[in-house]
């Protein structure tokens, strides 16, 4: 999947992979994060 130039919404999990970690990954492939959140799902 080519994400270069695409806008993405990121929802991470507190006990799993947090939003900022996912943000760094999608930035590295050229995507543009427009919203990043880390939620707690219990």
PQR file with spaces between the fields and no chain letter, atoms N, CA, C, O and H, PARSE charges and radii, in Angstrom:
ATOM       1  N    UNK     1       0.843   -1.168    0.000 -0.4000 1.5000
ATOM       2  CA   UNK     1       0.000    0.000    0.000 -0.0000 2.0000
ATOM       3  C    UNK     1       0.896    1.241    0.000  0.5500 1.7000
ATOM       4  O    UNK     1       1.804    1.353    0.824 -0.5500 1.4000
ATOM       5  N    UNK     2       0.648    2.148   -0.898 -0.4000 1.5000
ATOM       6  CA   UNK     2       1.422    3.379   -1.005 -0.0000 2.0000
ATOM       7  C    UNK     2       0.720    4.489   -0.226  0.5500 1.7000
ATOM       8  O    UNK     2      -0.376    4.909   -0.597 -0.5500 1.4000
ATOM       9  H    UNK     2      -0.090    2.057   -1.567  0.4000 1.0000
ATOM      10  N    UNK     3       1.341    4.962    0.844 -0.4000 1.5000
ATOM      11  CA   UNK     3       0.750    6.020    1.666 -0.0000 2.0000
ATOM      12  C    UNK     3       1.349    7.392    1.393  0.5500 1.7000
ATOM      13  O    UNK     3       0.962    8.371    2.031 -0.5500 1.4000
ATOM      14  H    UNK     3       2.232    4.621    1.145  0.4000 1.0000
ATOM      15  N    UNK     4       2.281    7.478    0.460 -0.4000 1.5000
ATOM      16  CA   UNK     4       2.959    8.737    0.196 -0.0000 2.0000
ATOM      17  C    UNK     4       1.962    9.842   -0.175  0.5500 1.7000
ATOM      18  O    UNK     4       1.213    9.721   -1.145 -0.5500 1.4000
ATOM      19  H    UNK     4       2.596    6.683   -0.059  0.4000 1.0000
ATOM      20  N    UNK     5       1.969   10.926    0.623 -0.4000 1.5000
ATOM      21  CA   UNK     5       1.088   12.061    0.371 -0.0000 2.0000
ATOM      22  C    UNK     5      -0.329   11.902    0.897  0.5500 1.7000
ATOM      23  O    UNK     5      -1.127   12.834    0.796 -0.5500 1.4000
ATOM      24  H    UNK     5       2.577   11.025    1.411  0.4000 1.0000
ATOM      25  N    UNK     6      -0.658   10.752    1.451 -0.4000 1.5000
ATOM      26  CA   UNK     6      -2.012   10.517    1.982 -0.0000 2.0000
ATOM      27  C    UNK     6      -2.125   11.111    3.386  0.5500 1.7000
ATOM      28  O    UNK     6      -1.144   11.166    4.128 -0.5500 1.4000
ATOM      29  H    UNK     6      -0.010    9.995    1.533  0.4000 1.0000
ATOM      30  N    UNK     7      -3.334   11.554    3.739 -0.4000 1.5000
ATOM      31  CA   UNK     7      -3.610   12.031    5.085 -0.0000 2.0000
ATOM      32  C    UNK     7      -4.165   10.877    5.906  0.5500 1.7000
ATOM      33  O    UNK     7      -5.032   10.136    5.440 -0.5500 1.4000
ATOM      34  H    UNK     7      -4.131   11.508    3.137  0.4000 1.0000
ATOM      35  N    UNK     8      -3.662   10.724    7.135 -0.4000 1.5000
ATOM      36  CA   UNK     8      -4.086    9.603    7.968 -0.0000 2.0000
ATOM      37  C    UNK     8      -4.528   10.076    9.346  0.5500 1.7000
ATOM      38  O    UNK     8      -4.028   11.070    9.872 -0.5500 1.4000
ATOM      39  H    UNK     8      -2.959   11.326    7.514  0.4000 1.0000
ATOM      40  N    UNK     9      -5.479    9.341    9.917 -0.4000 1.5000
ATOM      41  CA   UNK     9      -5.923    9.531   11.291 -0.0000 2.0000
ATOM      42  C    UNK     9      -5.390    8.344   12.080  0.5500 1.7000
ATOM      43  O    UNK     9      -5.579    7.194   11.686 -0.5500 1.4000
ATOM      44  H    UNK     9      -5.885    8.534    9.489  0.4000 1.0000
ATOM      45  N    UNK    10      -4.726    8.627   13.194 -0.4000 1.5000
ATOM      46  CA   UNK    10      -4.066    7.576   13.962 -0.0000 2.0000
ATOM      47  C    UNK    10      -4.702    7.476   15.338  0.5500 1.7000
ATOM      48  O    UNK    10      -4.822    8.472   16.053 -0.5500 1.4000
ATOM      49  H    UNK    10      -4.573    9.561   13.514  0.4000 1.0000
ATOM      50  N    UNK    11      -5.109    6.262   15.704 -0.4000 1.5000
ATOM      51  CA   UNK    11      -5.613    5.997   17.049 -0.0000 2.0000
ATOM      52  C    UNK    11      -4.759    4.883   17.640  0.5500 1.7000
ATOM      53  O    UNK    11      -4.840    3.730   17.216 -0.5500 1.4000
ATOM      54  H    UNK    11      -5.012    5.454   15.124  0.4000 1.0000
ATOM      55  N    UNK    12      -3.939    5.244   18.626 -0.4000 1.5000
ATOM      56  CA   UNK    12      -3.094    4.266   19.287 -0.0000 2.0000
ATOM      57  C    UNK    12      -3.741    3.796   20.580  0.5500 1.7000
ATOM      58  O    UNK    12      -4.812    4.270   20.961 -0.5500 1.4000
ATOM      59  H    UNK    12      -3.873    6.180   18.970  0.4000 1.0000
ATOM      60  N    UNK    13      -3.080    2.857   21.250 -0.4000 1.5000
ATOM      61  CA   UNK    13      -3.597    2.325   22.507 -0.0000 2.0000
ATOM      62  C    UNK    13      -2.535    2.490   23.589  0.5500 1.7000
ATOM      63  O    UNK    13      -1.350    2.267   23.345 -0.5500 1.4000
ATOM      64  H    UNK    13      -2.210    2.472   20.940  0.4000 1.0000
ATOM      65  N    UNK    14      -2.963    2.879   24.774 -0.4000 1.5000
ATOM      66  CA   UNK    14      -2.044    3.149   25.874 -0.0000 2.0000
ATOM      67  C    UNK    14      -1.208    1.933   26.233  0.5500 1.7000
ATOM      68  O    UNK    14       0.001    2.065   26.427 -0.5500 1.4000
ATOM      69  H    UNK    14      -3.926    3.060   24.972  0.4000 1.0000
ATOM      70  N    UNK    15      -1.808    0.757   26.329 -0.4000 1.5000
ATOM      71  CA   UNK    15      -1.092   -0.450   26.718 -0.0000 2.0000
ATOM      72  C    UNK    15      -0.511   -1.210   25.525  0.5500 1.7000
ATOM      73  O    UNK    15       0.166   -2.222   25.703 -0.5500 1.4000
ATOM      74  H    UNK    15      -2.790    0.651   26.171  0.4000 1.0000
ATOM      75  N    UNK    16      -0.768   -0.735   24.339 -0.4000 1.5000
ATOM      76  CA   UNK    16      -0.246   -1.371   23.127 -0.0000 2.0000
ATOM      77  C    UNK    16       0.734   -0.437   22.442  0.5500 1.7000
ATOM      78  O    UNK    16       1.747   -0.054   23.028 -0.5500 1.4000
ATOM      79  H    UNK    16      -1.318    0.087   24.194  0.4000 1.0000
ATOM      80  N    UNK    17       0.440   -0.073   21.221 -0.4000 1.5000
ATOM      81  CA   UNK    17       1.284    0.838   20.462 -0.0000 2.0000
ATOM      82  C    UNK    17       0.680    2.235   20.561  0.5500 1.7000
ATOM      83  O    UNK    17      -0.430    2.456   20.075 -0.5500 1.4000
ATOM      84  H    UNK    17      -0.383   -0.384   20.745  0.4000 1.0000
ATOM      85  N    UNK    18       1.390    3.191   21.184 -0.4000 1.5000
ATOM      86  CA   UNK    18       0.860    4.538   21.336 -0.0000 2.0000
ATOM      87  C    UNK    18       0.839    5.306   20.012  0.5500 1.7000
ATOM      88  O    UNK    18       1.607    5.018   19.094 -0.5500 1.4000
ATOM      89  H    UNK    18       2.291    3.011   21.578  0.4000 1.0000
ATOM      90  N    UNK    19      -0.053    6.281   19.940 -0.4000 1.5000
ATOM      91  CA   UNK    19      -0.220    7.083   18.728 -0.0000 2.0000
ATOM      92  C    UNK    19       1.058    7.702   18.188  0.5500 1.7000
ATOM      93  O    UNK    19       1.311    7.608   16.987 -0.5500 1.4000
ATOM      94  H    UNK    19      -0.677    6.515   20.685  0.4000 1.0000
ATOM      95  N    UNK    20       1.888    8.344   19.039 -0.4000 1.5000
ATOM      96  CA   UNK    20       3.112    8.958   18.523 -0.0000 2.0000
ATOM      97  C    UNK    20       4.074    7.971   17.856  0.5500 1.7000
ATOM      98  O    UNK    20       4.791    8.341   16.927 -0.5500 1.4000
ATOM      99  H    UNK    20       1.682    8.421   20.015  0.4000 1.0000
ATOM     100  N    UNK    21       4.092    6.720   18.324 -0.4000 1.5000
ATOM     101  CA   UNK    21       4.949    5.715   17.693 -0.0000 2.0000
ATOM     102  C    UNK    21       4.442    5.392   16.288  0.5500 1.7000
ATOM     103  O    UNK    21       5.231    5.258   15.352 -0.5500 1.4000
ATOM     104  H    UNK    21       3.508    6.420   19.078  0.4000 1.0000
ATOM     105  N    UNK    22       3.132    5.267   16.146 -0.4000 1.5000
ATOM     106  CA   UNK    22       2.546    5.015   14.829 -0.0000 2.0000
ATOM     107  C    UNK    22       2.776    6.229   13.924  0.5500 1.7000
ATOM     108  O    UNK    22       3.042    6.084   12.731 -0.5500 1.4000
ATOM     109  H    UNK    22       2.491    5.376   16.906  0.4000 1.0000
ATOM     110  N    UNK    23       2.671    7.409   14.500 -0.4000 1.5000
ATOM     111  CA   UNK    23       2.890    8.646   13.727 -0.0000 2.0000
ATOM     112  C    UNK    23       4.274    8.667   13.093  0.5500 1.7000
ATOM     113  O    UNK    23       4.414    9.016   11.920 -0.5500 1.4000
ATOM     114  H    UNK    23       2.455    7.526   15.469  0.4000 1.0000
ATOM     115  N    UNK    24       5.291    8.299   13.851 -0.4000 1.5000
ATOM     116  CA   UNK    24       6.648    8.276   13.309 -0.0000 2.0000
ATOM     117  C    UNK    24       6.777    7.281   12.167  0.5500 1.7000
ATOM     118  O    UNK    24       7.485    7.537   11.194 -0.5500 1.4000
ATOM     119  H    UNK    24       5.177    8.016   14.803  0.4000 1.0000
ATOM     120  N    UNK    25       6.098    6.151   12.283 -0.4000 1.5000
ATOM     121  CA   UNK    25       6.144    5.139   11.215 -0.0000 2.0000
ATOM     122  C    UNK    25       5.499    5.644    9.935  0.5500 1.7000
ATOM     123  O    UNK    25       6.061    5.487    8.851 -0.5500 1.4000
ATOM     124  H    UNK    25       5.523    5.943   13.074  0.4000 1.0000
ATOM     125  N    UNK    26       4.305    6.257   10.054 -0.4000 1.5000
ATOM     126  CA   UNK    26       3.629    6.710    8.835 -0.0000 2.0000
ATOM     127  C    UNK    26       4.333    7.908    8.213  0.5500 1.7000
ATOM     128  O    UNK    26       4.295    8.083    6.995 -0.5500 1.4000
ATOM     129  H    UNK    26       3.848    6.384   10.934  0.4000 1.0000
ATOM     130  N    UNK    27       4.972    8.731    9.034 -0.4000 1.5000
ATOM     131  CA   UNK    27       5.759    9.850    8.490 -0.0000 2.0000
ATOM     132  C    UNK    27       6.939    9.326    7.677  0.5500 1.7000
ATOM     133  O    UNK    27       7.309    9.912    6.660 -0.5500 1.4000
ATOM     134  H    UNK    27       5.003    8.588   10.024  0.4000 1.0000
ATOM     135  N    UNK    28       7.525    8.220    8.131 -0.4000 1.5000
ATOM     136  CA   UNK    28       8.697    7.677    7.449 -0.0000 2.0000
ATOM     137  C    UNK    28       8.372    7.143    6.053  0.5500 1.7000
ATOM     138  O    UNK    28       9.266    7.013    5.216 -0.5500 1.4000
ATOM     139  H    UNK    28       7.223    7.744    8.958  0.4000 1.0000
ATOM     140  N    UNK    29       7.087    6.829    5.797 -0.4000 1.5000
ATOM     141  CA   UNK    29       6.708    6.360    4.464 -0.0000 2.0000
ATOM     142  C    UNK    29       6.040    7.460    3.641  0.5500 1.7000
ATOM     143  O    UNK    29       5.541    7.209    2.544 -0.5500 1.4000
ATOM     144  H    UNK    29       6.361    6.934    6.476  0.4000 1.0000
ATOM     145  N    UNK    30       6.034    8.702    4.188 -0.4000 1.5000
ATOM     146  CA   UNK    30       5.547    9.827    3.406 -0.0000 2.0000
ATOM     147  C    UNK    30       4.106   10.233    3.641  0.5500 1.7000
ATOM     148  O    UNK    30       3.599   11.112    2.944 -0.5500 1.4000
ATOM     149  H    UNK    30       6.440    8.907    5.079  0.4000 1.0000
ATOM     150  N    UNK    31       3.426    9.615    4.607 -0.4000 1.5000
ATOM     151  CA   UNK    31       2.043    9.990    4.906 -0.0000 2.0000
ATOM     152  C    UNK    31       2.021   11.244    5.780  0.5500 1.7000
ATOM     153  O    UNK    31       3.027   11.605    6.392 -0.5500 1.4000
ATOM     154  H    UNK    31       3.838    8.901    5.173  0.4000 1.0000
ATOM     155  N    UNK    32       0.867   11.898    5.830 -0.4000 1.5000
ATOM     156  CA   UNK    32       0.701   13.122    6.602 -0.0000 2.0000
ATOM     157  C    UNK    32      -0.325   12.874    7.712  0.5500 1.7000
ATOM     158  O    UNK    32      -1.519   12.765    7.431 -0.5500 1.4000
ATOM     159  H    UNK    32       0.050   11.605    5.333  0.4000 1.0000
ATOM     160  N    UNK    33       0.126   12.782    8.971 -0.4000 1.5000
ATOM     161  CA   UNK    33      -0.829   12.586   10.067 -0.0000 2.0000
ATOM     162  C    UNK    33      -1.643   13.868   10.302  0.5500 1.7000
ATOM     163  O    UNK    33      -1.073   14.941   10.498 -0.5500 1.4000
ATOM     164  H    UNK    33       1.096   12.870    9.199  0.4000 1.0000
ATOM     165  N    UNK    34      -2.961   13.749   10.282 -0.4000 1.5000
ATOM     166  CA   UNK    34      -3.810   14.918   10.528 -0.0000 2.0000
ATOM     167  C    UNK    34      -4.409   14.898   11.925  0.5500 1.7000
ATOM     168  O    UNK    34      -4.837   15.936   12.430 -0.5500 1.4000
ATOM     169  H    UNK    34      -3.424   12.877   10.123  0.4000 1.0000
ATOM     170  N    UNK    35      -4.444   13.723   12.557 -0.4000 1.5000
ATOM     171  CA   UNK    35      -4.913   13.610   13.933 -0.0000 2.0000
ATOM     172  C    UNK    35      -4.244   12.397   14.564  0.5500 1.7000
ATOM     173  O    UNK    35      -4.226   11.313   13.981 -0.5500 1.4000
ATOM     174  H    UNK    35      -4.097   12.880   12.146  0.4000 1.0000
ATOM     175  N    UNK    36      -3.690   12.591   15.770 -0.4000 1.5000
ATOM     176  CA   UNK    36      -3.025   11.506   16.484 -0.0000 2.0000
ATOM     177  C    UNK    36      -3.560   11.483   17.908  0.5500 1.7000
ATOM     178  O    UNK    36      -3.514   12.493   18.611 -0.5500 1.4000
ATOM     179  H    UNK    36      -3.705   13.472   16.243  0.4000 1.0000
ATOM     180  N    UNK    37      -4.071   10.324   18.333 -0.4000 1.5000
ATOM     181  CA   UNK    37      -4.565   10.169   19.688 -0.0000 2.0000
ATOM     182  C    UNK    37      -4.126    8.826   20.236  0.5500 1.7000
ATOM     183  O    UNK    37      -3.940    7.858   19.498 -0.5500 1.4000
ATOM     184  H    UNK    37      -4.109    9.504   17.762  0.4000 1.0000
ATOM     185  N    UNK    38      -3.965    8.793   21.559 -0.4000 1.5000
ATOM     186  CA   UNK    38      -3.714    7.541   22.247 -0.0000 2.0000
ATOM     187  C    UNK    38      -4.876    7.348   23.217  0.5500 1.7000
ATOM     188  O    UNK    38      -5.116    8.192   24.081 -0.5500 1.4000
ATOM     189  H    UNK    38      -4.117    9.579   22.159  0.4000 1.0000
ATOM     190  N    UNK    39      -5.585    6.251   23.074 -0.4000 1.5000
ATOM     191  CA   UNK    39      -6.759    5.969   23.890 -0.0000 2.0000
ATOM     192  C    UNK    39      -6.475    4.816   24.845  0.5500 1.7000
ATOM     193  O    UNK    39      -5.521    4.061   24.659 -0.5500 1.4000
ATOM     194  H    UNK    39      -5.390    5.566   22.372  0.4000 1.0000
ATOM     195  N    UNK    40      -7.312    4.693   25.864 -0.4000 1.5000
ATOM     196  CA   UNK    40      -7.241    3.575   26.797 -0.0000 2.0000
ATOM     197  C    UNK    40      -8.503    2.758   26.615  0.5500 1.7000
ATOM     198  O    UNK    40      -9.595    3.221   26.943 -0.5500 1.4000
ATOM     199  H    UNK    40      -8.086    5.307   26.015  0.4000 1.0000
ATOM     200  N    UNK    41      -8.366    1.548   26.096 -0.4000 1.5000
ATOM     201  CA   UNK    41      -9.509    0.676   25.864 -0.0000 2.0000
ATOM     202  C    UNK    41      -9.567   -0.358   26.982  0.5500 1.7000
ATOM     203  O    UNK    41      -8.699   -1.227   27.074 -0.5500 1.4000
ATOM     204  H    UNK    41      -7.478    1.172   25.830  0.4000 1.0000
ATOM     205  N    UNK    42     -10.576   -0.267   27.821 -0.4000 1.5000
ATOM     206  CA   UNK    42     -10.719   -1.243   28.915 -0.0000 2.0000
ATOM     207  C    UNK    42     -12.057   -1.923   28.850  0.5500 1.7000
ATOM     208  O    UNK    42     -12.358   -2.775   29.687 -0.5500 1.4000
ATOM     209  H    UNK    42     -11.281    0.438   27.746  0.4000 1.0000
